[in-house]
Amino acid sequence: MNLADVKNQFQDIVERHRDGMPLDATARAATLVELARTYQLAMQKIDRFTAEQRGRRPGFLPTNTRNGLVGKLGRLYSSAKAELGLD
């Protein structure tokens, strides 16, 4: 599984909302919901991918793969929120 699509989605959200003007409360909430939704969809993809891999690989590999993907996704999510000043 590749997180490049998720990274691009986070970057698109940041680019759309980073116009140099501070976000008001409504825009901040909408942006945070959009980021959170993208994060949730990516987590679902990771879970599906890991479940598919369970039968084909040794038992510890799907767990290690999932942990690595979840860690990377968390860093992408945190950096997107930090760029927008939402953390």
C-alpha positions as CSV (number, residue, x, y, z in Angstrom):
1,M,0.0,0.0,0.0
2,N,1.2,3.5,-0.8
3,L,0.2,6.6,1.1
4,A,1.0,8.9,-1.8
5,D,-2.7,9.5,-2.6
6,V,-3.4,10.4,1.0
7,K,-0.4,12.7,1.1
8,N,-1.7,14.5,-2.1
9,Q,-5.1,14.8,-0.5
10,F,-3.7,16.4,2.6
11,Q,-1.5,18.8,0.4
12,D,-4.6,19.7,-1.6
13,I,-6.5,20.6,1.6
14,V,-3.6,22.7,2.9
15,E,-3.1,24.5,-0.4
16,R,-6.9,25.3,-0.6
17,H,-7.0,26.8,2.8
18,R,-3.6,28.4,3.1
19,D,-4.2,31.7,1.4
20,G,-2.3,33.8,4.0
21,M,-5.4,34.9,5.8
22,P,-6.2,33.5,9.2
23,L,-9.1,31.1,9.3
24,D,-12.2,32.0,11.2
25,A,-13.8,29.6,13.6
26,T,-16.2,28.1,11.0
27,A,-13.5,27.7,8.4
28,R,-11.2,26.1,11.0
29,A,-13.8,23.6,12.0
30,A,-14.7,22.7,8.4
31,T,-11.0,22.3,7.5
32,L,-10.4,20.1,10.6
33,V,-13.4,17.9,9.6
34,E,-12.1,17.6,6.1
35,L,-8.6,16.5,7.4
36,A,-10.2,14.1,9.9
37,R,-12.4,12.5,7.2
38,T,-9.4,12.0,4.9
39,Y,-7.5,10.5,7.9
40,Q,-10.4,8.1,8.7
41,L,-10.7,7.0,5.0
42,A,-7.0,6.3,4.9
43,M,-7.2,4.2,8.2
44,Q,-10.0,2.2,6.6
45,K,-7.9,1.5,3.5
46,I,-5.0,0.5,5.8
47,D,-7.2,-1.9,7.7
48,R,-8.5,-3.5,4.5
49,F,-5.0,-3.8,3.1
50,T,-3.7,-5.4,6.3
51,A,-6.6,-7.8,6.5
52,E,-6.0,-9.0,2.9
53,Q,-2.3,-9.6,3.7
54,R,-3.0,-11.7,6.8
55,G,-3.4,-15.0,4.9
56,R,-0.5,-14.5,2.5
57,R,2.3,-13.5,4.8
58,P,3.8,-14.6,8.1
59,G,1.8,-13.4,11.1
60,F,4.0,-10.6,12.3
61,L,4.5,-8.9,8.9
62,P,0.9,-7.5,8.5
63,T,1.2,-6.1,12.1
64,N,4.5,-4.5,11.4
65,T,3.3,-3.2,8.0
66,R,0.1,-1.7,9.6
67,N,2.1,-0.1,12.4
68,G,4.4,1.5,9.9
69,L,1.5,2.8,7.7
70,V,-0.4,4.1,10.7
71,G,2.7,5.9,11.9
72,K,3.3,7.5,8.6
73,L,-0.3,8.5,8.3
74,G,-0.2,10.1,11.7
75,R,2.8,12.2,10.7
76,L,1.1,13.3,7.5
77,Y,-2.0,14.3,9.5
78,S,-0.1,16.1,12.1
79,S,2.0,18.0,9.6
80,A,-1.1,19.1,7.6
81,K,-2.7,20.4,10.8
82,A,0.4,22.2,11.9
83,E,0.8,23.9,8.5
84,L,-2.7,25.3,8.9
85,G,-2.2,26.1,12.6
86,L,-5.0,23.7,13.7
87,D,-3.1,21.7,16.3
